[in-house]
Amino acid sequence: MQIFSIILLLLLCISGCSSFSGSCEPTWMDSTERVVGIGFGPENYAPEQRRPMAERASKISAISTLMYRVYELPYHAGKVKEYLPTGWTPTNFVVEEIRHSDDGSCHTTISLALTNVWEILKKQKQ
């Protein structure tokens, strides 16, 4: 009986399931990933041009960071990146805050409900 339990536990670990219920939903499924991107405009431009450029740079930085964080989430025996479609980028994120500083930098906070990622992964399995 002990050997059967150990084999079952090993199979669950290999498959990525964390319960005996047959549901292999990841623990992060109902979470929200929140990141901040920082950007600067080029100094050789006029201030009115630097501000939107800094904002765009901070948004690109935030999206890049968000992608990295999502890619590194655990899923089955590996990472989410291995199971997402090639070229996936988050499109349904929420811009929570855009803050410009006196030093010319811009900080953009974005978030993504990870249920969106889970839905993509479930479709990939089908």
C-alpha atoms as one frame of an Amber mdcrd trajectory, in Angstrom:
protein
   0.000   0.000   0.000   2.865   2.405   0.796   4.490   1.794  -2.577   1.185
   2.535  -4.323   0.900   5.837  -2.406   4.454   6.825  -3.295   3.914   6.007
  -6.984   0.657   8.001  -7.022   2.370  10.961  -5.371   5.208  10.842  -7.915
   2.723  10.734 -10.791   0.920  13.768  -9.385   4.205  15.661  -9.093   5.214
  14.820 -12.643   1.837  15.796 -14.088   1.772  19.116 -12.237  -1.403  18.343
 -10.301  -1.504  19.420  -6.699  -4.612  17.505  -5.656  -6.301  14.165  -5.995
  -9.507  15.729  -7.327  -8.350  15.541 -10.944  -8.331  19.319 -11.224  -4.900
  20.568 -12.282  -5.589  24.257 -11.977  -2.495  26.254 -11.024  -2.427  28.040
  -7.686  -1.813  31.382  -9.432  -4.952  31.085 -11.590  -7.085  33.534  -9.556
  -4.270  36.036  -8.958  -3.453  39.344 -10.575   0.064  40.169 -11.702   0.956
  43.846 -11.190   4.143  45.515 -12.474   5.635  48.985 -12.853   7.584  50.134
 -15.895   9.903  53.144 -15.885  10.759  55.204 -18.931  12.667  58.351 -19.863
  12.422  60.608 -22.888  15.580  61.537 -24.797  17.301  64.603 -23.370  17.976
  66.208 -26.740  14.216  66.711 -27.355  11.984  69.517 -26.136  10.185  68.862
 -22.806   6.782  68.656 -24.509   8.163  65.849 -26.714  10.016  64.030 -23.934
   6.924  63.561 -21.781   4.918  61.360 -24.220   8.095  59.493 -25.193   8.819
  58.740 -21.530   5.244  57.548 -21.100   5.504  55.237 -24.096   8.860  53.897
 -22.896   7.452  53.197 -19.435   4.470  51.334 -20.908   6.757  49.201 -23.098
   8.940  48.488 -20.059   5.877  47.470 -18.004   4.568  45.152 -20.728   7.988
  43.545 -21.105   8.241  42.981 -17.347   4.703  41.606 -17.239   5.486  39.146
 -20.027   8.592  37.957 -18.210   6.673  37.470 -14.941   3.905  35.516 -16.713
   6.408  33.400 -18.645   8.122  32.386 -15.397   4.956  31.167 -13.629   5.128
  27.450 -12.783   2.970  25.179 -14.909   3.125  21.379 -14.968   6.774  20.389
 -14.836   7.997  23.631 -16.404   7.077  27.247 -16.932   4.076  28.919 -18.584
   6.300  30.138 -21.441   6.622  26.563 -22.711   2.848  26.263 -23.126   1.787
  29.692 -24.432   1.475  30.212 -28.187   4.596  31.539 -29.906   4.605  35.321
 -30.003   2.034  35.709 -27.213   1.816  39.197 -25.726  -0.621  40.417 -23.080
  -3.380  42.461 -24.680  -6.012  42.627 -21.959  -3.938  44.258 -19.236  -5.213
  47.247 -17.290  -3.252  50.485 -17.028  -3.717  51.369 -13.366  -1.552  54.458
 -13.054   0.663  56.737 -15.127   2.840  59.037 -13.040   5.280  61.626 -14.402
   8.151  62.773 -12.188  10.054  66.057 -12.096  13.205  64.302 -13.319  11.503
  63.521 -16.650  10.793  59.888 -15.862   7.436  58.225 -16.152   6.164  55.280
 -14.092   3.360  53.155 -15.532   1.618  50.528 -13.405  -0.251  47.773 -15.260
  -1.973  44.605 -14.110  -3.202  41.415 -15.708  -5.749  38.987 -14.294  -4.028
  35.618 -14.600  -7.350  33.934 -15.359  -6.792  35.293 -18.875  -3.542  33.328
 -19.120  -5.230  30.235 -17.696  -7.947  30.417 -20.386  -5.285  30.480 -23.106
  -3.489  27.501 -21.549  -6.738  25.522 -21.344  -7.408  26.166 -25.044  -3.879
  25.033 -25.880  -4.523  21.701 -24.131  -7.601  20.963 -26.278
